C-alpha cells in the first residue's frame, strides 16, 4: 500500500480507467465508472459506461482494446495492493 489505510480501494485504478476511456471515445462526457466491492480486502469491480456509439471503440477488434484497458487498470490497482475487475457495459 502506498498512502496508508485511509485511502479508498480502487481510487487509482478508477482514475486510470476513466482517463483511458475518455481518450478513446468520441463522447468523453458520457464516460462513467461505477465502483463496487473492495470492502475487507475483497476485489474491486469497476463498471465502465460509455455512449452507445463508443462501445465498439472501447472493445476494439476481437476485444484487444478491452484487454489492454483491463491490463493497464489491473497494473494501476496492483500498485495500490488492490485486485480489480473491469466490466464494460453494453
Residue, then its C-alpha position, 0 to 999 in steps of 0.5 A: x500500500x502506498x498512502x496508508x489505510x485511509x485511502x479508498x480501494x480502487x481510487x487509482x485504478x478508477x482514475x486510470x480507467x476513466x482517463x483511458x476511456x475518455x481518450x478513446x471515445x468520441x463522447x468523453x462526457x458520457x464516460x462513467x465508472x461505477x465502483x463496487x466491492x473492495x470492502x475487507x480486502x475483497x476485489x474491486x469491480x469497476x463498471x465502465x459506461x460509455x455512449x452507445x456509439x463508443x462501445x465498439x471503440x472501447x472493445x476494439x477488434x476481437x476485444x484487444x482494446x478491452x484487454x489492454x484497458x483491463x491490463x493497464x487498470x489491473x497494473x494501476x490497482x496492483x500498485x495500490x495492493x488492490x485486485x480489480x475487475x473491469x466490466x464494460x457495459x453494453 
